[in-house]
């Protein structure tokens, strides 16, 4: 059994993966997705790179990164979009 990834390692891996896929601001997007998975703020991701992801968190994070690589909008993945420092809920409506 492999040891769970730390937040820092998960961020670095996802940032590189998103960069190769041509996603603009890949480290920022990886940080936002990771914070969403953790249910925490970006300060937790940056301030505690040694913290380990649970298996469930790692699986959820990888799934969201895969969806982002396939060009699903970040706002749909994390369920919100900030506008003038105000968070707005975003949902994916299917026709």
Buried (B, 14 or more C-beta within 10 A) or exposed (E): EEEBBBBBBBBBBBBEBBBEBEBEEBBBBBBBBBBBBBEBEBEBBBEBBEBBBEEEBBEBBBEBBEBBBEEEEBBBBBEBBEEEEEEEEBEEEEE
